[in-house]
């Protein structure tokens, strides 16, 4: 907590400046001398996924993990009468998520003996920004590689295929099978290079105000008429969500890719389900290429499945090119997802544990005049 914020909260308590406290992007709680929650802001309700009314009925020990360092820090602040900071503390619980790493700032609250104010600053926001920069760097690497491959590989492959076709006309039946194998393998390599050429396409993309719910509904229909025919898809949308400035076709492409991956992950799982959710999450701001000011990313879209999950060693590399768990996968699908979302000024991340893998996308809203159907869910 900054000195200004700390002094302000100490001076006026938590009842008067509700508008100011609620405007803070970080969870803030006030604690009495018995370690019971007496006040929370809107960000704290969102973080703990409980209403203010419910939170005020509970001691702080009931809403943080058993034995959390936060409880010891409360005692330290009362003993010392001075603020205490602790960094990178995991407050994850089954209710709010398995891993919620935060920086904790605790200070005495005014003159009320034993009363404290607690502010949590979620580390995952900074980590998301770092990961997004990594994803963009990986996409730029693939862009250079794709341009090189297109020039240096496709032309020789055409010659190899042509030579194999000429040999096929005079080959025996046994040799003809080998020439056909050469043609098939060169065609497969050309298709792979064609997919990679997408990364080197730097042409401006036409964008407009897009209702994300219309995109998700279109993706759901495509999925359930094909690869996800036997999988239950659950939709949980915020109907008041504003439109996003995006290219509709590219959004369909990335969400179809994510839903297809989820469908493959839950294949063979009992009670297989895919959840599509949207929400408004204020407070996340990011510097993006081409923009001088920080861009707000309040639109959250999640694709969640109850498959076996992604291994911990693979998770940090998931959006890198050529990383895949599929026997026949190229490892370019999620790299392309990261590139397209990055081109739209957004962030993509993955959190995974058994039966709960979530791909979360944060995107900016459309700032201009929305078209007539921008607020309508199809």
Beta strands, then each sheet from edge to edge (+ up, - down):
strand 1: 27-31
strand 2: 37-40
strand 3: 84-90
strand 4: 101-108
strand 5: 116-122
strand 6: 208-210
strand 7: 232-236
strand 8: 244-246
strand 9: 273-280
strand 10: 285-286
strand 11: 295-296
strand 12: 299-305
strand 13: 347-353
strand 14: 356-363
sheet 1: 2+ 1- 5+ 4- 3+
sheet 2: 6+ 8-
sheet 3: 7+ 9+ 12- 14+ 13-
sheet 4: 10+ 11-
end
